Amino acid sequence: MGFFTDTSVCIGCKACEVACKEWNGVPGSGLDLLGMSYDNTGALTANSWRHVAFIEQPRPSGHGSAPFTGTPTGGTASAASATVAAGTTGPTGTQPGLPPGSPPAAARMSVGDQDGAGVSVGDHGGATGGPVDVLGAPFAAGPAGGSAAGASNAAGRGTADAPPATGRAAGPEFLGMPGAQPPGRGTGVEGRTDFRWLMMSDVCKHCTHAACLDVCPTGSLFRTEFGTVVVQEDICNGCGYCISACPYGVIDQRRGDGRAWKCTLCYDRLGAGMTPACAQACPTESIQYGPLDELRERAAVRVATLHGRGVSEARLYGHDPNDGVGGDGAFFLLLDEPEVYGLPPDPVVTTRDLPAMWKRAGLAALAMAAATVVAFAGRSS
């Protein structure tokens, strides 16, 4: 049994984090602003067994370099949501009470060419002629006009009768995320950025060949009948060997306690025939629980679907039973390289080379002993 996490449908709501803490009685954390991200959890810790990572990568508007490497470059907002966010009258799509944005800010919400003529975000259609999301799926018409023409009118450019564009123009590309200011509230080009925001609900990988289990001197770590790896906190002596052994940096010691803590994959719920709390709480089914073979088949179909929609960067991570840890009990569908998500590209169980190391050490000891014998024999003669 294990997890398959599809990051392409993760919305970053952190419901899984809350459910994990609530069910397992994990102390509160992540309440302080990090000052570098909207993700205030920061990492997997002894007090955060689930971590919804935010990968926020801005770039200045209008720069001349290539789009983000290894990521879909289509608009991440529908025509309807872009119209609301970019409007110069009415709601801005941020929160009640905020005044509407300025016309220049609204103009920057659409893709423009070199001479200033622009094409609104919603004008880029897919095979159906309508707006498409980051995965190539068409959006339906929505509020605030719900059309590309609405976005063009909101920016003071174009009419409802304007023909749809057939391709992207050069210039700033709106990727659905604002800069530091709420949408439409920036005062200049520097107030806006092209932005991508990837999200991934990270967790212990429950490796098939678990180094943490191998190095534990007290037997605190054990493999359950479900194939998961669990820490028994009443046996843990706080030595910390498992922390340095984990190739993913998952396990952590609780401050003031000293013992190691991590995801148990809700061992008590599994024993009662229940779904783990995080998977139960996920509103988009980004976190899926079940037999690993079934999950791998489902994941392969999902990757093929994304590739068919043009998302060639979609890939699986941790699913291969022949990798350095024998496959993970919790694997992922990623939309970029593992390093972008802070994951090691080629994880290896840290105890894998121990037999070879002991063998080489033994050979070295024998060689030294032989050299010593030869030296003494030569001196005696």
Protein Blocks (a to p, Z undefined) as FASTA:
>chain_A
ZZdddfklcgolommmmmmmmmnopacehkacehlafblnopacfklmbccdddddddde
hiabdcdehiafbdfbdfklmmmmmpcgdjehlaghiacddfklmmmmpccdfkopacdf
klpccfkopacdfkopacdddeehipaklmmmmnopacfklccdfbdceddddehiacfb
cghiacbfklpccddddddddddekiablfklmmmmnlmaccdfkopacddfklogolom
mmmmpmnlmaccdehklpacddehlmmlmmnopacfklmmmmnlmaccddfklmmmmmmm
mmmmmmmnopakbccehkamkbmnopaabdcddfbdfklnopafbdcdfklmmmmmmmmm
mmmmmmmmmmmmmmmmmmmZZ
